[in-house]
Amino acid sequence: MQQVKVFKSVDTEIPEMERQINRWMRKSGARVLSITGNLSPSPQAGSGTMNSFAASDILVIVLFEIDLPPS
């Protein structure tokens, strides 16, 4: 059965997000079919401010397959 797992973080925490995703893949035993990601601009990107420390949201979607439990 195919299912979806969504991970959300900010670009300043990418290493922790990678650890979280890798840990989930190891523990779940899921067969990963695809991983898709998106980085959204920070809220201040178009406001004219020069704040280079504003974090951008990151969304990672994992499509995976698991076996149904016996019924």
N, C-alpha and C positions, 0 to 999 in steps of 0.2 A: 504494500500500500504506500502510495506517495504522500508525503507530508511536507510542511514548510516550517522552518524555524527562523525567526527574525531576531537579529542582534542590532542594538542601537547604542551609539556612543558619540564621542566628540573627537576631533582630529588630534587633540592634545593627549589622548589616552589610547592611541592605536596599539602600542605593545600589549597593554592589558586586555584589549578587545581580542587581539590575536590569541593570547593565552586562553581566554574564555572560550573562544570558538574551538580551538584545538582540544581543549579539555573536554568540551561537550562531545566532539566527534569521537574521541577515545572512549569515553564512558558510555555513550549511547549505543555504540556498535552499529550506527546507521550507515547505510551505503549512500554516500553523497553523490548526487547526480549532477548538481551545478551549484555554483556560488556566484551571486550577483551583488554588486555594491553600488552605492551612490553617495557622493559627497555634496552636501548642500552649502551654498555660500553662507558666510556668517551674517547675522542680522545687520551689522554695521557696514557691509560691503558697499552698499550704494548710498550711504548716508553722508559721505564726504569726510567722515572722521578718519584719522590716521592711526587707529588702534590696531596694531599688528598682532595683538594677543587675543583677539576675539576668536573663540573656538567655532568650528563648523561642525554640523551634525553629520554623522556617518551612519548609514543604514546598510546592513549586510543581510541578504536573504539566502538561506540555504535550502535547496530542494533536495530531499533525501527519501530513501525508501526503507521501510522496515517490514518485517514479517508480521502478519496478524497473529495474535496469540491463539492457540487452539481453543475452540469453543466446545 
